[in-house]
Amino acid sequence: MENSPFFTDDTIVFGIIMLCLGLVFYTSSIKTKFWTIFYKFVPTVLLCYLLPAIFNSLGIISPDWKELDANGDLVEKSSNVYYIASRYLLPASLVLMTLSIDLKSIFNLGPKALIMFFTGTIGIIIGGPLAILLISIFSPETVGGAGFDAVWRGLSTLAGSWIGGGANQAAMLEIYEYNPDKYGGMVLVDIVVANIWMAILLIGIGKSNRIDRWLKADNSAIEALKQKVSTYADSITRNPSLTDYMIMLSIAFVTVGLAHWGADGISNLLSNNFEIFNDRTSALASFTSKFFWMITIATAIGIVLSFTKAKEYEGAGASKLGSICIYILVATIGMKMDLGMIFENPGLIAIGLVWMTIHAVLLIGVAKLIKAPYFFLAVGSQANVGGAASAPVVAAAFHPSLATVGVLLAVFGYVVGTYGAILCTILMQIASGS
């Protein structure tokens, strides 16, 4: 049976995504009472995320689908829009938004960013087994299964994804050998729950000042960094010329090329010369991820350029160009969310929601205890749950100058992802009585 969306051509899909972004930014610029009140409660970044999700849910566009080929066989198809946004526009945005970074001010943010990140990690580690225990009270069959069909084995892949990323998720699937025929159900939980949580974090950004007051947080270091970057940008602001735009785009996409080239080289170097990196059951296997190295290299190039005259291109709008790339990425992430999937496997979705709730409650509790700003809570969480693809998105939604914080924390996620997921899985195995 076919389930292809109405539009499958990526050119048209990209046009729809740009239509969504154009509508959001046009309506947010209208100063009538209705739109002013509307965007006071609904952040623009959230709407950029939700509109493509609605188009997906209505069957107009989709990240992947099945259709009949010429022989009458059902084949899987997929859109390349998210791949292009995450592999080309994300590294481009990172270097453009990092040009004006003040590295000293980033370090002056203090230890609370790391504390909240590791709190998020602990929340995932203990959230899994606690979710199993709680759900087993009402529906023991949901958390049961034997042998390679055991639910705890499948949930291990969620732990890998929500602490590190895709590479860590693949490692956990290899280590615990969950039944591949049932793995799609875990991917579904990952997509639904992680996207719901990201939407909640984006909603919070619009209320961050109120949340910070409730947390009694001292966000003076964050505000000082934002102010310092803004003041510097104002001091060098100029009317950008065609030459400025061409040079900025050149910097961005030469960096993308170098990042891909370097990522391929490092990944191949590790996998071809060190057997331990080829062992998918090893925690070091995640370091062969080309995506990880691509993000790391692009950010490193941006930081190096911030010490050169390239920094002055912030005055011509470098971070604004970077923000355009980020918003396109946000929309393509939203396109992956089918709101109807929430009802497809309610048992597993319930486990995921309880799990993420425990993660959130622990983050809120620690943030309240140490008086950490909502920025650290949101980015620390997303660096775990969303990884390098979405942590800078959430960070940049506060201010473009903060995107690097999201990347740096996401790198920690890759490092600790497999180790944390293994510990979580051991606890889930115990909780399930296996």
N, C-alpha and C positions, 0 to 999 in steps of 0.2 A: 504493500500500500504506500502511495506517495504521501509525503508530508512537506513538500517543497513550499517555500513562501511565495508570495505574489511576485516579488522582485528577487531575482537571483544574480543579476548582473551587478558586479561590484561597483561599476561606475555609477549606476543608478542608486545603489545602497549608500555610497559615499555622498551623493547628492542629497539624499534624504537626511543623512546625519548632519550635513552642513545646513540644511533647511531648519532642522531642530535648533542648532546653535544660533543661527541667524534670528529665529523667532524669539529665543530666550533673551538674547542681548538687545534686540530691538525693543521688546516689551519692557525690559528692565530699565531702558533709557527713557521711557515715557513717564513724565512726572505728574500724571493724573492721580487722584486719590486712590482709585482701585489698585493700580499697579504698584504704587508706593507701599500700600498696606500689604499687598500680596507678596512682594519681594522682601518685606520686612520679616515675614514668617517662613518663606520658602527661598532658601539660598539659590542663586543662579546655578551654582555648580551641581546642586541636587537635581534641578530641573533638566540640566544638560544630560544627566545620568538617567533620569526616569523616562523622558520622552522616547528615546530609542528602545528602552525596555518595553514601553507600551506598544510601539510599532512591532516589536518582536512577538509580544503576547497576542497581538491581533493577526499574526501570520503574514504581515506585510514584508518584513525582512527577517533574516535569521542568520546566526553565525554558522550553523550547519544543518543539513537536512538529508533526506533520502529521496532518490528519484529513479525512475526506470531508464535503463540505457537502451541502445538500439536493439539489443538482444532480448529485451524484456526482463533483464535482471535488475534487482534493487541495489543501487550503489550509493555510497555515502559521498556527499559533496560538502564543501565548506567555503565560507567567505574568507578572503584574505585581508579584509579591511582592518580587523584587530591586529593581525600579524604585522601589517605595514605600519600601523600607528605605534605599536609597542617596540618594533625593531628599528624603525627609522625616525619617527617623530619624537619618541621618548628620549633617546640619547641626544637628539638635536636640541630638545627643550632643556635638557639638563646642562649642556654646555652654555647655552644662551643665558640661562638663569643663574649660572654659577660665575659668569664673568665678573659680576659686581660683588661677589661674596667677600665678606670680611671674616677671614678664617679665625682671627683672634677673638672676634665677637661671638662666633659660633662656639668656641671652646669656653667662652665666658658664660654661656648658658648654664653651665654647672652640671652636676651629676644627676639631676632629676630626670633628664631625658633617658639616661641609661637605666635608672631605677624603674621608671615606668615601662620601658621596653622589657626588662627582665621580669617585671611583675606580670606583664602580658604573657610572657613565655610560661611562667609558673601557672597562670590561670588556665592555659591550654593543657598543661601537663596534668593538673589535678582535676580539670573540668571533665575530661573524658571518662575517667573511672567513676566520678560522682554522678555524671549523667547516666551511666549504665546502671548504677545502683538505684537511682531515683526512678528511671523508666521501668526497671525490672519489677518494681512494686506494683505497677499498674498493668504492664504488658511484658511478662517475662519472655514470651516468644520473640519479641522484637529484638532483644539483645542476646538471643540464644544462637543456635547453630553449632555444628560439630565439624571437626577436621578443618579442611581448607575453606569451608563455608561459614566458619565461626565469625560472627559479626565483629568481634573485637579485632580480628585480623584486618577486616576491611576498614575499620575505624582508625587503624594505625596509619593508613594513607592520609586520612584527614589531619592527623596529628603532624605528619611530615609537611603537609601543605600549609597548615596554619601556624607552624613555627618557622619554617624556612621558605619553601616554595616548591615549584614543580619538580625540580631535581630531587629534592628530599622526599617528595611524595612518591616518585618512581622508585627511589631506594627502599622505601618501606614496603612497597608492593613486592619488590624482589626479596626482601628479607623474610617477610611473613607469608609470602606465597598465597595470598587471598585468591579465591576462585575468580579468574578473569571474566567469566560469564556474568558475575554479579558486581563486578567492579564499577560498571556504569551507574549503579545506584549510589555508590559513594561519591562519584564525580558529581552527581545530581545534588547531593547534600552539600558538597563543597561550594558549588555555584550558587545555590539558593541562599544558604545561611550566610556565606561570606558577603554576598551582594546585599542582603538585607542589613547586615551589620554596617557595611560601608555606607549605605543610605542613611542609617541612624547617625553615624559619625558626621556625615555631611550636613544633616539637619542641625546638629549641635554647633556647627561652625557659625551658623547665623545667630546663635544664642550664647556664643562663647564668653562674652563679657558678663552676662548674668550667671553663667555656670562658674566662672572664675570667682565672682563675688561669693557664691555659695560655698565654693571650695576654700575660700579665704586665701586664694593663691596670689603669690607675688610674681607677676609676669613682667616686671620692670626690665629684666634682661632681654626678653623677647621684644618688647616695645622699643627698647634702646637700639636693638639691632635693626628693626624695621625702620626706625626714624633715621638711623645713621645711613642706611642704604638709600632711603628716600631723599635725604638731604644731599647726599653725594650726587644722586641722579639729577636733582633739581639744579645743582651747581654746574653740571656739564650738559644740561638739556639743550638740544639744538633741533632745528627743523631738518629731519633726515632727508638726504638726497638719494637718488637712485644708486649712486656708488655705495652709500652706507648700507642700503638694503642688500646689495649684491655681496658686499664684504661680509656682512653678518650671516647671510645664508651660506656663503662659502665656508666661513669658520664652522658653522653648524654641521654642514654635511660632509666636509672634509673630516671633521671629528667622527661623524657616523661611520665613514669609510675606515678610518684608522681603528675605531673601536671594534668593528666587525673583523678587520684583518688581524688585530691583536688578539681578539677573543678566539678566533680560529686557530691561531698559532699557539697560544698558551694551552688551549684545550687539547689540541693534537699532540703537543709536546708532553703533556702529562699522561695522556692515554697511551702514547706510543712508547714511552720510556719508563713508566712506572706501573707495574702490574696492579698495585694496590688501588690505583684510580679507576681501573677497569672492573674491579670487583663491586658489583652493584649492591652487595650486602655491607660494603664498607661505608663508614660515615664520610670518608674522603672522596667518594664517588661524585658527590654533589659539586666538587670543585672542577669537574670537567664540563659543567654547564656553560655553554657559550653565552647565554643570556646574562649570567652572573658577571662574567668578565667584560662583556660589552658595556653594561651599566657602570661597572667599576672604572673602566678605562675612560669612558666619556666624562664621568665626574672628575677624575684625576686631571684630565686635559683642561677642563673648565677651571679647576682650582689653580693649575699652573698659569693659565692665561690671565687669571685675576691679578697676578703680580706683574703683568705687562701693560703696555698701552692699549691692548685690546679691551681692557676694563672700561675705557672711555666710550665704547659703543653702547654702554647702558644709557648714555645720554641721547642716543639715536633710537632707543626703544628695543634693545636686545631682549630684555625680560618680557616685553609685551609680545614679541615674536615667539618667545619660548612658551608663554602662556597660551597662545593660539594652539600650539602643538599639544599642550597638556589638555586643553578642553576638547580637542578632537579625540584624544586618547580616552578621556572620561566618557564621551559619547559612545565610543566603540566598546568600552567595558560594559556600559549600560545595555548595549545591543545584545550582549551575551545572556542577559537576564530575561527569562520567560516567567512572568508572574504566575502563570497557570501551573508551573511545575511544583509550586508549593503544595499542591493537593495530590501529587502523583504517588508519593510514598510517605504518607503522614507519620508512620512509626519512626523511620530513619530521620526524617526532617525534625521530629520532636526531639530526638537525641541531640541532633546538631544545635537546635535552638536552646535547649537546656545547657548544653556544653558552652555555647557562646555567652549565655546569660551569666554563668559562673565566672567566665573570663572577664566580663564587663563589671560584675559586682566587685571582684577583687581589685580591678583597676580603679574603680571609683573610690573604694575604701582606702587604698594606699594613697591615691591622689589627695583625698581629704586629710589623711594623716600627715603627709609631708607637705601639704599645701602646694601641690604641683598644678600648674595651669592646665586648662583643657587641651591646649596645643600638645603638651607632652603626653597626655592620656590618649588623644586621638592618633597621633603619629606613632607612639609606642605600640599601640594596638595594631595599627594597619601595617607596620613594619613586620609584625608577626603574621597576621592573618592574610594580608594582601601581598606582601613581599615588595620587591623592587619595582613592580609594575604600577602599584597604586599608592605606596607610601609617599612618594614625592608628589602625587596628585593631591592627597589630603594636606600635606605640608604646604604646598604652593597655594592651596585655597585660602590659607591664612595670610600668606604674603609670598610672592615669588622668591624672595631672598632666603626663604626657609626650606626650599625644596631639597637642598643638600642635606639637611638634617634627616629627612625621610630616607634618602639614599644610604647615608652612613649607618642608620639603624637597621635598614633592610639587609645590609651586608652582614651585620651581626646575626641576623636571622638565618642566613645561609650557613654560617659557621656552626651555629649551635643546633640547627634544625633537626638533623638526623639523631644526634645524641639525645636531645630533649624528647623526640618522638619515640625513641626506643624505651626511654624511662616511662613515658606515658603509656605505651603499649603493654609493658610489664604490669603496670597498675591496672589497666583495663582487663587484662587477662585474669588477674586475681579477682577483680570486682565481678567478672562474669562467672566466676566459679570454675574456670577451666584449669 
